[in-house]
Amino acid sequence: MLRMLEAQAPAKQNATDAINTLSGRLNNATLLEDRRGAILGLRSFAKEYPASVASGALRGLIESLKKDAEDVDTIKIVLETLLMLFNPNERSPEASEDIPLWLADLFTQRQDNITILLDFVETNDFYSRLYSIQLISAISTARPERTQECILSAPLGTTRLVAVLDDLRDAVRDAGIVLLTDLTRDATELQKLVAFENAFDRIFNIIKAEGGLTQGGITIQDCLSLLANLLRNNHSNQSLFRENGT
């Protein structure tokens, strides 16, 4: 055991040195190619050393989302890296329940951090849309109330998320269902806004496309969970549901 620990120590030190170097490159780079190269390196460490990567590079990664928004390849690897930080390897020497909380805190401290993710939700690029939805879900899981506040404050925040239900790509659509279910849990105002975006019709269209209630697949189960959130203890939505004759 002692030999194993002794062997791990230099490896962690080498990784920490590399992460510090890459973080410095990302934070100081003026060229897109240099930032992309640094992010690729950081991505390779994110699963095993989430605390080190987040500590040195999180702000730089978020800034890259804003600076490099037009470059889909760079945005893809930034979002992948951020998702890895929220979901590190369980056996990582740095794995901790506190890391997602810290990440979510930093994201939700500034409204524009959530707004830029909503901008990517609106794009047609598969990975930009899917990963941004999954990242908002990860942030919401850690800090649900603060994420709800950011969505409510963002321009057309609810509108943009509900529109994901119309995406013909199953992975994107299903991720959208899960996110809306998380966001509308115990959130009366969001429940109302989602319902007024024609959510009931959209949800039942998905259920029909998936073969109906008798099929009982995971997507249909998620749709029913979302419906339950929208209707439970929400008299306004219950009235709207009856009026629509859904």
N, C-alpha and C positions, 0 to 999 in steps of 0.2 A: 504493500500500500504506500509506504514512504517513497519508494522508487517511482511509483506512478505519479505521486504528487510533485516530486522533484522534476519529473519529465514534463508535467503540465505547466509548471511555472514559467520556463523559458518560452514555451509555445504561446502562452497568454501574453507575456511581455512583448514578444515579436508582433503578435496581432495588435496589441495596443499601440505600439510604435507605428505600425503600418496604418492603422485607423487614424491616428493623429496626423500623419503626413497627408493622407487622402482628404481628411476634413479640412486641413489648411489649404490644400489645392482647390477644393470645392468653394470654400469661402472667399478665396482671393482671385479665382479665375475670372478673366474678362472675356474669354472666348468660349463659345458653346462647346466646341470639341473638347476643350480642357475640362469643363464641368462634367460633360458626359463620361469622360474617361475616369474621373474621380468617383462619380456615382457608381459606375460599373464595379470599381474596386470595393466601394463601401457595401454594395449589395452582396458581395461574396462573404462579407463578415457579419451581415445583419442578423442572420439566424442564430449564430453562435455567440455573438458579442453585442446584443442589442443595447445594453446600457452604454457601452463605450461609443458605439456608432451614434446613438441618440444624443449623448452628451456633447459629442464633438461636431455633429453634422446636421442635427434636426433642423435648426434654423436655416442652414444652407439648402437643405432639401426642399423646405417650404418655399424659400425664395426662388429656387429653380422652377417650381410650379408656375410662378408668376413671370419670371424672366423668359422662360423657354416654352411658354404655353403653345406656341405655334409649331413646335417640333414634336411630332407624335412619338418618335422613337425615344427621345429623352424623357418625355412625360411618362411613357410606359415604364421605364426602369426606375424613375423616381417613385412612382406609385407602388411598384413591386417592392422596392426597398422599404417604404413606409409600412406596407402591409406586413412585411417580415418582422419589423420591429414590434408590431402589435401581436405577432404570433411567432415567437422564437421557438427554437427547439426546446422541448421539455428538459432535456439533459444539459442544456447550456449552463456553463458556470455562472452566467449572469442572469439567468431566468428569474423573474420576480413578478409578483402580482402588482407591484407598485409601478412598473414600467408603463403599462397601458394607461394608468391614471395620470402619470406625469406627461405622457405624450398627448393625451386628450386635453389636459389642462392647457398645454401650450397652444394646441390648435384652436381651442375655444376662447382663448384670451383675446383674440382679434377676429372680428367679424369677417374680414376679407379672407382669412384662411379658409373658412367654410364656404364663402361665396365663390372662391376660385374652384373648389371641388364641384360646386353646383354648375359652374360654367362647363366643366368637363362632362358632367352628366348630360348636358345638352348637345355635345358633339356626336357625330356619327361614328367616330372611330371606336371599334369594339372594345379594345383594351382600356382606352381612356375612360369610356363610359362605365364599363364593368368595374374596374379597379377603384374609380372614384366613389361609386355606390358602396362597394365593400369597405372602403376606408371610412366613409361617413358612418356605416354600420358599426365599425370597430370603435370609433370615437363615441358613438351613441351608447354602446354597451358599457363603456367606462364612465361616461359622464352624461347620462340621459337628459337631465333637465337643462343643462347648459347647451347641449346640442339642439334640443327643441327650441330654445330661445334664439339660437343662431339661425335656424331654419325659418322661424317666424319673422325674423328681422331682415332676412335676405330678400332681394328683389325677386318676386315670383318664385320664392323657394319651394312652396308646396306645389305650385303649378308644374314646376320642372320635374319634381319627383314623381308626381302622379302620372305624368306623360310617359314615364318609363314603362308603365303597364301596357302600353301599346307597342312596345318594341317586339319585333317578330323573332328576335334572337332569344331563345329560351333562357340562356344563362343570364343575360342582362335583365330580362323581365322578371325572372324568379328572384334575382338579387334585389330588385326593386320591391317586390312583394315583402320580402323579409325585412328590408329597411323600413318600409311604411308601417309594418306591424310593430317593429320596435319603437318607432317614433310616436305612434298613436296610443301606446299603452299608458293609461292614466294621464292623458293630455287632451282635455276637453276641447280647447281651442283648435288644436291641430286636427282633431277628429272632425270638427265641423268644416274646416277648410278643405280637408281631403275629400269629404263627402260631397261638397259643393263643386268639386272638380269632376263630377260625373263618375266618381269612383265605383259606385254600386254597379252601373252598367258595365264598366270596364272589368270589374272583378267577375261578373257573371259571364261575360264574353270569354274570359280565360277558362273558367270552369267548363263552359260548353266546348271550347276548342280542345280541352284535355280529355274529353269523353264523358263529361257529366259527373254528377255526384256518385254514381254507382261505381266509378272507376277507383276512387279512393286513393289516388296517387299523392305523393308528397306535395306537389304543386297545389292540388285541390285542397289539401289539408291546410297549407299556408294561406290560401285564399279565404278559407273559412275562419282561420284565426284573425285575419285582417278584418273580415266582416264583423266578427264578434267584438273586436276592439272599437269599431266605428259605432256600433249599436248599443253596447253595454252602458247602461246608466246615462245615455245621451238622448234626452227626449227630443231635441231638435232633429237629430239624425234619424231617430225612429219615425218621426212624422214625415221627413223627406222620403224615407224608404217606402212608407205606405203610399204617399202621394204618387211616387214614381211607378208604383205597381210592379216593382222589380220581383 
